[in-house]
Amino acid sequence: MSLYTIGDLHLSLGVDKPMDIFPGWEGYVEKLEQNWRQKIQPEDTVVIAGDISWGMNMEQAKPDFAFLDQLPGRKILLKGNHDYWFSTKKKVEDFISSNGFSTLNILFNNSYEYDNWSLCGTRGWINEPGEPADQKVLLREAGRLTLSLQTATKQPMVFLHYPPIYAGNRCEEMLHVLEDYQVKRVFYGHLHGKSCAYAVEGVQHGIEYRLVSGDHILFNPVKIM
């Protein structure tokens, strides 16, 4: 039994939104499935750190859910900034249940246990250089991360879509929550292409960060433990 993570799959099996037109994304769905099946077993868990489907609603995202569901392992899905199909947690869970997607789980104001860890997370937010911070959104996401961490019964491990630190920018609202709950490991996505050069990875102020965007890790899920 192993734990993996990957972010930013940007699947578009139900809509006309090909990612193959971008450098590094050629044949990415086939690469993802091949890598996934080579290493992940039915008893494993994979946390997907947002930007899962380009579907604008759950019906459009349904083929992407079906694709993920037929892959081995339990999947824990985290909302990203392009997951427009996400309405409310209950509606998404009802849709998943009614379609028999038995391996899919939603991480939203909750947590899941894995071995000696509690898997927590939220979408997060980022302060773009030169743009004023959206304080309302920042506080909302910090609150959702707090709610997730409050449900943890073991050492928390956090998954975010947005990086809490990027280049010289720090999302203090998210970082304060991570520090308050003594989080030691954080995995995030969102960054692509040349932006990955500015990603913060490694240990910063006692917290280990890792970028797991699909194209950054060559669509090969990262084994955490």
GULUMBA-450165 format. One line per 10 residues: their letters; for each residue x negated, y negated, z of N, C-alpha, C. Coordinates in pm, 1 decimal. Layout:
<atoms>
a> X:Y:Z:X:Y:Z:X:Y:Z ~ ...
</atoms>
This chain:
<atoms>
mslytigdlh> -85.3:119.2:0.0:0.0:0.0:0.0:-88.5:-123.7:0.0 ~ -73.0:-210.2:-102.5:-157.3:-329.1:-117.2:-71.7:-451.9:-142.8 ~ -131.2:-569.3:-116.4:-64.7:-696.9:-135.9:-137.2:-774.0:-245.1 ~ -59.0:-825.1:-342.6:-113.8:-901.6:-454.2:-39.1:-1033.8:-467.3 ~ -95.7:-1124.8:-546.6:-24.9:-1248.5:-578.8:-65.3:-1297.4:-717.0 ~ 27.4:-1371.6:-778.0:3.5:-1437.2:-906.1:107.5:-1547.7:-918.7 ~ 73.8:-1655.8:-984.7:168.8:-1764.4:-1003.1:186.8:-1800.1:-1149.3 ~ 289.5:-1877.8:-1178.6:306.0:-1940.1:-1309.5:309.6:-1839.0:-1424.1 ~ 405.6:-1748.6:-1419.9:421.9:-1652.5:-1528.8:486.0:-1719.6:-1650.7 ~ 569.4:-1820.1:-1628.2:634.6:-1893.7:-1737.2:693.8:-1798.9:-1841.0
lslgvdkpmd> 769.2:-1701.0:-1794.8:834.0:-1606.9:-1885.5:946.6:-1676.4:-1962.1 ~ 967.3:-1634.6:-2085.8:1072.5:-1696.2:-2167.5:1137.0:-1592.4:-2258.1 ~ 1168.4:-1477.6:-2200.0:1227.1:-1368.3:-2277.8:1371.8:-1395.6:-2315.1 ~ 1435.7:-1492.1:-2247.2:1574.8:-1523.1:-2276.2:1595.9:-1658.7:-2340.5 ~ 1488.2:-1734.5:-2361.7:1497.4:-1867.3:-2423.7:1381.3:-1885.3:-2520.8 ~ 1394.2:-1982.1:-2608.6:1290.2:-2009.4:-2706.8:1192.1:-2111.8:-2650.8 ~ 1100.9:-2063.8:-2568.6:1001.8:-2150.4:-2505.0:867.8:-2076.8:-2503.6 ~ 809.0:-2054.5:-2619.9:685.3:-1974.8:-2625.9:566.5:-2046.1:-2562.7 ~ 496.4:-1975.2:-2476.3:374.0:-2029.4:-2417.1:250.7:-1992.0:-2498.4 ~ 269.0:-1898.6:-2592.6:156.2:-1850.3:-2671.7:91.7:-1959.2:-2756.2
ifpgwegyve> 159.7:-2072.3:-2771.9:104.4:-2181.2:-2853.1:-8.2:-2254.2:-2781.0 ~ -21.2:-2229.2:-2649.2:-124.4:-2297.5:-2571.0:-250.4:-2210.5:-2560.9 ~ -367.3:-2271.6:-2562.8:-491.8:-2195.2:-2548.2:-493.2:-2114.2:-2419.1 ~ -532.8:-1989.1:-2431.0:-540.7:-1902.0:-2314.8:-412.8:-1827.3:-2284.1 ~ -304.6:-1856.2:-2357.9:-176.1:-1791.2:-2332.6:-137.6:-1692.4:-2443.0 ~ -225.7:-1667.8:-2536.2:-194.7:-1577.6:-2646.6:-165.4:-1436.9:-2594.1 ~ -46.4:-1384.0:-2628.3:-10.8:-1248.3:-2587.3:-4.6:-1229.4:-2437.4 ~ 32.0:-1333.9:-2364.4:21.4:-1328.7:-2217.4:117.6:-1229.8:-2154.0 ~ 236.8:-1210.3:-2211.8:332.0:-1116.8:-2152.1:276.8:-974.7:-2159.9 ~ 220.6:-940.2:-2273.7:161.6:-806.8:-2289.9:41.5:-789.5:-2196.6
kleqnwrqki> -40.7:-893.3:-2183.4:-156.0:-886.8:-2092.3:-109.2:-867.8:-1948.4 ~ -6.9:-944.8:-1911.0:45.1:-935.8:-1775.2:95.5:-795.1:-1746.0 ~ 175.5:-740.3:-1836.0:231.5:-607.5:-1811.2:122.2:-501.4:-1806.5 ~ 25.5:-510.2:-1896.5:-83.0:-412.2:-1896.9:-163.6:-417.9:-1767.7 ~ -201.9:-537.9:-1726.5:-279.5:-552.3:-1602.7:-198.3:-506.4:-1482.0 ~ -71.6:-543.3:-1479.8:16.2:-507.7:-1368.5:25.2:-356.4:-1353.5 ~ 52.5:-287.6:-1463.4:71.8:-142.1:-1457.2:-57.6:-67.2:-1427.0 ~ -170.4:-126.5:-1459.3:-297.7:-60.8:-1433.6:-335.1:-60.3:-1286.3 ~ -285.0:-159.2:-1209.8:-333.6:-171.4:-1072.7:-225.9:-164.6:-965.4 ~ -100.8:-198.0:-996.1:2.4:-207.9:-894.0:87.9:-81.8:-889.6
qpedtvviag> 105.5:-31.7:-767.8:182.0:89.9:-743.5:320.1:55.4:-687.7 ~ 415.4:149.7:-693.6:551.2:122.1:-644.4:556.3:75.9:-499.5 ~ 462.8:119.8:-417.5:463.9:82.9:-275.4:396.2:-51.6:-247.9 ~ 341.1:-117.1:-349.5:271.8:-244.2:-332.8:370.0:-361.8:-332.0 ~ 321.1:-477.5:-286.7:398.7:-601.5:-284.0:324.9:-708.5:-362.8 ~ 399.0:-784.1:-446.5:340.4:-892.6:-525.0:418.7:-1020.4:-496.6 ~ 350.0:-1124.3:-450.2:412.5:-1255.1:-430.0:386.9:-1338.9:-555.2 ~ 495.6:-1389.7:-616.8:485.4:-1469.6:-738.6:508.6:-1616.0:-701.8 ~ 402.8:-1696.2:-714.7:401.6:-1831.6:-658.5:459.6:-1937.5:-752.8 ~ 583.3:-1916.3:-796.6:656.1:-2018.9:-868.4:634.3:-2025.9:-1017.9
diswgmnmeq> 720.6:-2105.4:-1084.0:724.7:-2118.1:-1229.7:731.1:-1980.2:-1293.8 ~ 838.5:-1911.2:-1260.7:856.1:-1772.3:-1301.2:921.6:-1762.0:-1437.8 ~ 1028.6:-1839.9:-1460.5:1106.0:-1828.8:-1583.5:1141.3:-1966.7:-1637.0 ~ 1144.1:-1979.1:-1771.0:1185.3:-2102.5:-1836.3:1336.8:-2111.5:-1850.8 ~ 1409.9:-2008.1:-1809.0:1554.3:-2012.1:-1818.7:1612.1:-2130.6:-1744.5 ~ 1708.5:-2200.5:-1806.7:1769.7:-2316.8:-1743.3:1876.6:-2278.0:-1642.4 ~ 1922.7:-2154.7:-1648.5:2019.5:-2102.0:-1552.3:1989.6:-1953.5:-1533.7 ~ 2062.2:-1889.7:-1443.8:2030.7:-1750.8:-1410.9:2059.3:-1655.3:-1525.8 ~ 2160.8:-1684.9:-1608.2:2187.9:-1599.1:-1723.0:2072.4:-1603.6:-1821.9 ~ 2018.0:-1723.0:-1844.5:1903.9:-1734.1:-1934.5:1778.9:-1669.7:-1875.3
akpdfafldq> 1768.9:-1671.4:-1742.8:1652.7:-1611.3:-1676.3:1667.6:-1460.7:-1658.6 ~ 1785.7:-1408.0:-1683.2:1813.7:-1266.0:-1658.0:1714.6:-1172.5:-1727.9 ~ 1681.0:-1192.7:-1856.2:1581.9:-1102.9:-1918.2:1445.8:-1106.6:-1848.9 ~ 1409.6:-1222.2:-1794.3:1281.9:-1232.5:-1722.8:1288.9:-1157.6:-1589.7 ~ 1403.3:-1167.8:-1519.9:1422.4:-1091.4:-1397.5:1415.8:-941.2:-1426.8 ~ 1481.4:-900.4:-1536.4:1483.5:-758.7:-1573.2:1341.8:-709.0:-1603.9 ~ 1263.6:-791.3:-1672.2:1124.9:-755.4:-1702.9:1045.5:-734.0:-1575.3 ~ 1058.1:-825.9:-1479.8:985.1:-812.5:-1354.0:1034.1:-694.0:-1273.0 ~ 1164.7:-673.2:-1272.5:1222.2:-565.9:-1191.3:1173.2:-428.7:-1235.8 ~ 1148.0:-410.9:-1364.4:1105.3:-278.6:-1412.3:956.6:-253.6:-1391.7
lpgrkillkg> 884.2:-355.6:-1351.0:742.9:-335.8:-1318.9:729.9:-274.8:-1179.2 ~ 622.2:-202.1:-1152.1:605.2:-138.6:-1021.0:594.2:-240.9:-908.1 ~ 637.0:-200.9:-788.7:616.6:-280.3:-669.0:732.9:-369.6:-630.9 ~ 729.9:-414.2:-505.6:823.8:-514.3:-456.3:771.8:-651.5:-494.3 ~ 862.5:-739.0:-544.1:822.6:-874.2:-582.1:891.5:-975.8:-491.9 ~ 815.5:-1071.5:-444.7:868.5:-1181.3:-364.2:852.6:-1308.0:-447.3 ~ 965.2:-1371.7:-481.2:966.4:-1482.8:-575.0:975.7:-1616.4:-502.7 ~ 889.4:-1707.9:-541.2:882.8:-1841.4:-483.0:918.1:-1943.1:-590.7 ~ 996.9:-2042.1:-557.2:1040.6:-2143.5:-652.4:926.6:-2236.0:-693.7 ~ 919.7:-2265.5:-824.4:824.5:-2363.3:-875.2:896.9:-2483.5:-932.6
nhdywfstkk> 822.9:-2582.0:-979.4:887.7:-2704.1:-1029.1:960.6:-2682.6:-1162.0 ~ 929.4:-2575.3:-1235.6:997.7:-2546.9:-1361.5:1103.3:-2436.4:-1348.7 ~ 1129.8:-2391.4:-1229.5:1232.3:-2288.0:-1210.7:1370.2:-2352.5:-1200.4 ~ 1418.7:-2400.8:-1315.0:1546.8:-2471.4:-1318.4:1664.5:-2377.6:-1292.9 ~ 1644.7:-2248.2:-1307.9:1748.9:-2148.5:-1284.6:1786.2:-2138.6:-1136.6 ~ 1698.4:-2187.6:-1048.8:1721.3:-2175.1:-904.9:1824.7:-2278.9:-860.4 ~ 1938.8:-2231.4:-808.8:2042.2:-2322.2:-758.4:2040.5:-2320.4:-606.1 ~ 2097.2:-2216.8:-546.8:2087.0:-2196.5:-402.5:2036.0:-2055.0:-378.2 ~ 1978.5:-2033.7:-262.9:1924.6:-1901.9:-230.3:2033.2:-1795.3:-235.4 ~ 2151.0:-1826.3:-183.3:2259.5:-1728.5:-181.7:2304.1:-1692.0:-323.4
kvedfissng> 2319.2:-1793.5:-410.2:2361.7:-1766.0:-546.8:2259.6:-1681.4:-621.3 ~ 2131.8:-1711.2:-599.5:2026.8:-1633.2:-665.4:2026.8:-1490.0:-612.5 ~ 2037.2:-1474.8:-481.8:2037.9:-1340.2:-424.0:2161.4:-1261.9:-467.8 ~ 2275.5:-1328.3:-477.0:2396.4:-1260.3:-524.9:2379.1:-1215.9:-670.3 ~ 2318.0:-1301.2:-751.8:2294.2:-1267.2:-891.8:2198.5:-1148.9:-902.7 ~ 2091.9:-1150.8:-825.4:1995.3:-1040.9:-825.7:2062.3:-910.8:-783.5 ~ 2142.8:-917.9:-677.6:2211.0:-798.3:-627.0:2312.6:-744.6:-727.3 ~ 2392.4:-833.2:-786.6:2497.2:-789.9:-879.1:2441.2:-728.2:-1006.2 ~ 2316.3:-762.7:-1039.5:2253.3:-706.1:-1159.4:2160.9:-588.3:-1127.6 ~ 2157.4:-549.0:-1001.3:2080.6:-431.2:-963.6:1930.1:-448.1:-968.6
fstlnilfnn> 1882.5:-573.4:-953.6:1738.4:-596.5:-953.1:1685.7:-569.1:-811.8 ~ 1665.9:-443.5:-781.4:1641.1:-399.9:-644.1:1501.8:-432.6:-592.8 ~ 1408.7:-469.0:-681.0:1270.8:-494.8:-635.3:1242.1:-642.9:-616.5 ~ 1342.0:-728.9:-642.8:1319.3:-873.4:-636.8:1371.9:-932.0:-506.5 ~ 1291.7:-1018.0:-443.9:1327.7:-1085.2:-318.9:1292.8:-1232.7:-330.2 ~ 1371.1:-1318.1:-263.8:1350.2:-1462.6:-271.1:1288.2:-1513.9:-141.0 ~ 1179.6:-1591.8:-155.7:1114.8:-1657.4:-41.4:1159.8:-1802.6:-39.4 ~ 1249.1:-1836.3:55.2:1306.2:-1970.4:62.9:1363.4:-1989.4:202.4 ~ 1294.4:-2064.4:286.2:1333.8:-2086.9:426.4:1329.6:-1958.7:509.0 ~ 1251.9:-1861.7:466.2:1242.0:-1734.4:537.3:1099.6:-1681.2:525.4
syeydnwslc> 1079.0:-1558.9:566.2:948.3:-1495.5:553.7:966.9:-1344.9:541.4 ~ 860.3:-1276.9:500.9:862.5:-1131.7:488.8:739.7:-1075.9:559.6 ~ 755.0:-960.2:621.9:642.2:-898.6:691.4:564.7:-807.3:598.1 ~ 434.1:-812.3:611.3:346.8:-720.6:540.0:231.0:-686.4:633.2 ~ 227.2:-561.4:676.8:121.5:-516.5:767.4:117.7:-608.0:889.2 ~ 5.2:-672.5:916.6:-7.0:-759.1:1033.3:16.0:-906.3:1000.9 ~ 78.7:-932.7:885.7:98.3:-1069.2:839.5:245.8:-1099.6:817.4 ~ 279.8:-1227.1:827.5:410.0:-1277.0:783.7:386.3:-1361.9:660.0 ~ 453.9:-1327.1:549.3:438.1:-1398.4:423.4:537.6:-1514.0:420.1 ~ 486.7:-1635.3:419.8:569.1:-1756.1:429.3:542.8:-1844.9:308.6
gtrgwinepg> 629.9:-1946.0:288.8:600.7:-2038.7:180.6:717.2:-2122.8:136.0 ~ 687.9:-2213.7:43.6:785.4:-2301.0:-19.4:721.3:-2358.0:-145.0 ~ 798.9:-2434.3:-222.0:744.3:-2493.3:-344.4:633.7:-2592.3:-314.0 ~ 655.6:-2678.1:-215.1:558.2:-2781.5:-184.9:575.2:-2902.7:-274.8 ~ 479.2:-2991.5:-271.2:479.3:-3112.4:-352.4:336.8:-3160.1:-367.4 ~ 316.2:-3252.7:-459.0:180.7:-3301.5:-481.5:185.5:-3452.8:-503.0 ~ 87.3:-3522.3:-451.1:75.0:-3666.0:-474.6:-10.9:-3687.0:-599.5 ~ 54.1:-3725.4:-709.2:-20.2:-3747.3:-832.9:-104.3:-3874.3:-821.0 ~ -227.2:-3872.3:-874.5:-313.4:-3991.0:-867.0:-245.4:-4113.7:-928.7 ~ -245.7:-4223.4:-856.0:-190.9:-4348.3:-907.5:-40.8:-4361.8:-897.2
epadqkvllr> 26.8:-4259.7:-845.7:171.9:-4264.6:-832.6:210.1:-4270.1:-685.0 ~ 313.7:-4346.7:-650.0:356.8:-4351.3:-509.8:416.0:-4218.5:-466.6 ~ 393.2:-4182.0:-343.0:444.9:-4054.8:-291.6:596.5:-4059.8:-279.4 ~ 661.4:-3949.2:-315.4:805.9:-3936.4:-296.8:827.6:-3883.3:-155.9 ~ 844.5:-3974.3:-61.8:849.4:-3936.5:79.0:966.6:-3844.0:110.0 ~ 1078.2:-3863.3:42.9:1195.6:-3779.3:67.6:1167.2:-3634.3:31.6 ~ 1107.5:-3614.3:-84.2:1076.2:-3477.8:-129.1:967.9:-3416.4:-41.3 ~ 866.6:-3495.7:-7.5:758.3:-3445.7:76.3:810.6:-3395.8:211.6 ~ 894.4:-3474.4:273.7:948.5:-3435.1:404.2:1039.2:-3313.4:393.1 ~ 1114.9:-3306.1:283.7:1201.8:-3190.4:263.6:1120.3:-3062.0:249.3
eagrltlslq> 1013.7:-3067.8:169.1:931.7:-2948.2:149.1:853.1:-2912.8:274.5 ~ 806.1:-3012.9:347.9:738.8:-2985.5:475.2:836.1:-2919.2:572.0 ~ 962.4:-2962.1:568.6:1064.1:-2900.8:653.0:1091.3:-2757.0:613.8 ~ 1092.6:-2729.8:484.0:1117.0:-2592.2:438.4:1000.5:-2500.4:475.1 ~ 879.1:-2553.1:465.2:764.3:-2473.5:507.6:771.1:-2446.4:657.3 ~ 811.8:-2546.6:733.3:826.8:-2529.0:878.3:930.7:-2422.0:908.6 ~ 1044.6:-2426.1:840.7:1149.2:-2325.2:860.6:1096.8:-2185.4:830.3 ~ 1021.0:-2173.6:723.0:963.8:-2044.0:686.4:868.6:-1994.3:794.6 ~ 781.9:-2082.3:840.4:683.8:-2044.4:942.2:748.9:-2014.0:1076.2 ~ 860.1:-2078.3:1105.1:930.6:-2051.3:1230.6:988.8:-1910.0:1234.8
tatkqpmvfl> 1010.1:-1849.1:1119.3:1062.6:-1712.4:1115.5:951.4:-1607.6:1126.2 ~ 826.2:-1652.3:1119.5:713.1:-1559.0:1123.0:700.1:-1494.0:1260.4 ~ 678.8:-1365.1:1260.3:657.0:-1291.0:1384.7:511.8:-1243.2:1397.0 ~ 434.0:-1264.3:1289.5:294.2:-1222.9:1289.1:209.4:-1338.2:1235.3 ~ 81.4:-1314.8:1219.0:-7.4:-1417.3:1164.6:44.1:-1462.3:1028.3 ~ 70.2:-1593.0:1009.9:128.2:-1638.1:882.9:25.4:-1650.2:770.9 ~ 68.4:-1608.9:653.3:-5.2:-1631.0:529.3:89.1:-1709.7:438.7 ~ 41.0:-1818.9:379.7:130.2:-1910.9:309.4:106.9:-1908.1:158.3 ~ 219.3:-1910.8:85.4:219.2:-1918.9:-59.9:295.1:-2045.7:-99.6 ~ 230.5:-2128.4:-180.8:290.3:-2252.5:-228.6:283.4:-2254.0:-380.9
hyppiyagnr> 369.4:-2335.9:-441.6:352.3:-2356.8:-585.2:254.2:-2472.0:-607.6 ~ 281.4:-2584.9:-549.9:191.7:-2700.0:-563.3:71.0:-2686.5:-470.6 ~ -46.1:-2731.4:-515.2:-162.7:-2731.4:-426.3:-149.3:-2840.7:-320.6 ~ -172.2:-2811.1:-194.6:-167.2:-2916.0:-92.0:-287.1:-3009.4:-97.9 ~ -395.0:-2962.3:-161.6:-513.4:-3045.8:-185.9:-548.4:-3031.3:-333.3 ~ -570.3:-3145.2:-400.3:-605.1:-3138.9:-542.2:-701.0:-3253.0:-572.4 ~ -821.2:-3218.5:-616.8:-924.8:-3318.8:-641.3:-941.5:-3402.3:-514.4 ~ -920.5:-3532.3:-521.8:-934.7:-3616.0:-402.9:-803.6:-3646.6:-334.6 ~ -697.3:-3576.7:-372.6:-564.9:-3604.5:-319.5:-524.5:-3499.6:-216.5 ~ -468.7:-3546.9:-107.3:-425.7:-3459.5:0.5:-277.4:-3484.5:30.6
ceemlhvled> -201.4:-3377.4:38.0:-60.7:-3388.7:76.2:-54.0:-3369.9:227.7 ~ -68.6:-3479.3:298.4:-84.0:-3472.9:443.4:37.2:-3408.6:511.3 ~ 156.9:-3433.6:457.1:277.3:-3377.0:518.6:271.7:-3223.6:519.9 ~ 225.1:-3163.8:411.0:214.1:-3017.7:405.0:95.9:-2968.7:487.9 ~ -14.0:-3041.7:482.6:-133.3:-3000.7:556.0:-110.1:-3003.1:706.7 ~ -32.9:-3100.0:754.1:-4.1:-3105.6:897.3:71.8:-2980.8:942.7 ~ 165.2:-2934.4:860.5:240.8:-2813.5:896.1:148.1:-2692.5:898.3 ~ 62.3:-2680.8:797.4:-31.9:-2568.6:793.4:-120.6:-2566.6:917.5 ~ -166.7:-2683.4:958.0:-253.5:-2692.1:1075.5:-177.0:-2665.4:1204.1 ~ -55.3:-2718.0:1213.0:24.8:-2698.7:1334.2:53.4:-2551.0:1360.2
yqvkrvfygh> 71.4:-2474.7:1253.2:104.1:-2332.1:1269.2:-19.5:-2242.7:1252.4 ~ -134.9:-2303.9:1250.5:-264.3:-2233.2:1248.5:-273.1:-2134.1:1132.5 ~ -227.5:-2179.7:1016.9:-237.3:-2098.0:895.7:-383.1:-2091.4:851.6 ~ -427.4:-1972.4:814.0:-567.1:-1953.2:775.9:-585.4:-1922.0:627.4 ~ -476.6:-1879.7:559.7:-489.8:-1843.0:418.0:-374.0:-1903.2:339.5 ~ -406.5:-1970.0:227.2:-306.7:-2034.4:143.1:-336.4:-2001.9:-3.6 ~ -232.6:-1957.8:-74.9:-243.0:-1929.2:-217.4:-145.3:-2019.9:-291.5 ~ -187.0:-2074.0:-405.6:-101.9:-2168.7:-477.9:-124.9:-2158.2:-628.6 ~ -34.3:-2221.8:-705.0:-43.4:-2220.5:-850.9:-36.9:-2360.6:-907.7 ~ 45.9:-2376.3:-1012.3:79.1:-2505.2:-1074.6:-27.9:-2558.5:-1169.8
lhgkscayav> -153.9:-2540.1:-1139.8:-260.6:-2598.2:-1221.0:-294.5:-2508.2:-1339.6 ~ -317.9:-2573.0:-1454.1:-349.5:-2499.0:-1576.9:-462.5:-2567.8:-1653.1 ~ -526.8:-2490.0:-1738.4:-626.2:-2545.7:-1829.2:-734.3:-2624.9:-1758.7 ~ -759.5:-2745.3:-1809.1:-867.2:-2829.1:-1755.4:-840.1:-2872.8:-1612.0 ~ -711.5:-2873.7:-1571.5:-678.2:-2914.1:-1434.3:-739.1:-2819.8:-1331.2 ~ -761.7:-2695.7:-1371.3:-815.6:-2596.7:-1276.7:-955.2:-2634.0:-1228.6 ~ -1025.3:-2716.0:-1306.7:-1160.5:-2757.3:-1266.5:-1157.2:-2842.3:-1140.4 ~ -1040.9:-2902.2:-1110.4:-1029.2:-2987.8:-992.7:-960.6:-2916.2:-876.4 ~ -935.8:-2787.1:-892.3:-871.4:-2710.2:-785.9:-964.0:-2695.3:-666.1 ~ -904.6:-2697.8:-548.7:-979.2:-2673.9:-425.8:-967.2:-2526.0:-391.2
egvqhgieyr> -1079.3:-2457.0:-388.0:-1082.1:-2316.0:-350.3:-1190.3:-2296.1:-245.4 ~ -1168.0:-2195.8:-160.7:-1259.6:-2174.2:-50.8:-1205.0:-2234.3:77.2 ~ -1287.7:-2241.9:179.0:-1243.5:-2283.8:311.7:-1256.9:-2435.5:327.0 ~ -1146.3:-2497.5:367.5:-1142.1:-2640.6:398.0:-1076.0:-2657.9:534.4 ~ -1150.1:-2711.7:629.8:-1097.1:-2735.9:764.3:-1031.5:-2610.5:823.9 ~ -1098.3:-2498.7:804.0:-1053.8:-2373.6:864.6:-946.8:-2298.8:788.1 ~ -905.3:-2350.0:672.1:-803.5:-2283.5:590.6:-865.8:-2241.3:457.7 ~ -844.8:-2115.7:419.6:-896.0:-2065.1:292.2:-790.4:-2086.1:183.5 ~ -828.9:-2150.8:73.1:-739.0:-2178.8:-38.2:-780.7:-2098.3:-161.3 ~ -677.7:-2056.8:-241.4:-706.7:-1983.3:-365.0:-602.7:-2019.6:-470.3
lvsgdhilfn> -649.3:-2058.5:-588.2:-562.9:-2087.9:-701.1:-533.0:-1958.6:-776.5 ~ -402.7:-1929.8:-799.7:-364.7:-1803.7:-863.1:-272.1:-1823.8:-983.1 ~ -280.9:-1939.3:-1050.5:-202.9:-1958.6:-1172.8:-234.4:-1848.2:-1272.7 ~ -130.4:-1802.5:-1345.4:-145.9:-1689.0:-1434.7:-261.3:-1702.0:-1532.2 ~ -270.8:-1815.2:-1603.0:-377.7:-1830.2:-1701.6:-514.7:-1842.0:-1635.2 ~ -518.3:-1897.7:-1513.5:-645.5:-1913.9:-1442.3:-704.4:-1779.2:-1402.8 ~ -618.2:-1682.1:-1370.7:-666.6:-1549.2:-1329.4:-645.7:-1446.5:-1440.6 ~ -629.1:-1496.0:-1564.0:-618.0:-1411.7:-1683.1:-502.0:-1312.5:-1672.6 ~ -393.1:-1357.2:-1611.7:-270.0:-1278.6:-1598.4:-295.3:-1143.2:-1534.6 ~ -385.4:-1145.8:-1437.8:-424.6:-1025.4:-1365.7:-400.7:-1049.9:-1216.4
pvkim> -292.5:-996.5:-1158.8:-259.9:-1024.5:-1017.2:-380.9:-1005.5:-925.7 ~ -395.8:-1098.6:-832.2:-508.0:-1096.6:-738.2:-473.2:-1011.0:-617.8 ~ -561.1:-918.0:-585.3:-541.5:-834.8:-467.4:-587.7:-909.5:-343.9 ~ -494.8:-928.3:-250.4:-526.4:-999.6:-126.5:-580.5:-904.5:-22.4 ~ -516.7:-789.1:-10.2:-561.8:-687.8:85.3:-501.5:-554.0:47.9
</atoms>
